[in-house]
């Protein structure tokens, strides 16, 4: 079955893949065996994004750049795609970055989700009060995880509060992105049932979470929510700046929360400050109808526009005359985020025909 599946996938790759991107990661099993996973991503003939796991193999030898590069090259060679790789995405470990960019000469992108996770972890480590309350929450969660009686009480109190499907507490897993947020969000959500369960069971071995601790947990959740949603439309900096200003709702956060948010903002800026200068990411973002120019500073927008015009002109010259599409500014919504780009449709057609008349 594996050989048949591989043959079918290989046929698709041979026929449809002109360029391909790969993502790769290493992980360790419960038996302490290390594995390398490589996934290929490409656009098929129907313009659909395809993602295929190319291999998951045991890592033999040390975890260094030379050995990692050798195994990556072996996998991509076996599929015949080594010369077609546009870029490779991995975590930010130095040895794998070196393997991809220096040993193999491929364009490397650090995983944004991994970077976001590092920002949250580092900001947490910098705040002693927040680190302390999180450790105490983890002890409470661990108690409910190992005690059947406590879990039953937790379910009972949730049902008494009207829940038809009681929820369980979630434990943080450092290597699992956003797990800190999910742990805090869940315990805040069912905090009344947690407090009642601990009280009725007369548990004295657990740390006592004071009202200010519950308030802090709630505010941490608000700060971390935007990181969890970072893959969507939400802007991390906008949300965090709203918390710092407290203007929109009039709510004033605890001083500890303000310090935590400032640390998150500083780390976000330092880790992503040069992302606008990456031409590949810039063009991809600009061409995404959800974003276009929104994420860019005004100074970068002008440069990006020029780069896009050059790319469009190159495609026009390569593909030949294009269809004349009439664009009427009166039919466009001036409040739309797409107005600035769509209104240039007429200019694009004029540019197209000018280039072919030359």
Order of alpha helices (4+ residues) and beta strands (2+ residues): alpha-beta-beta-beta-alpha-beta-alpha-beta-alpha-alpha-alpha-alpha-alpha-alpha-alpha-alpha-alpha-alpha-alpha-alpha
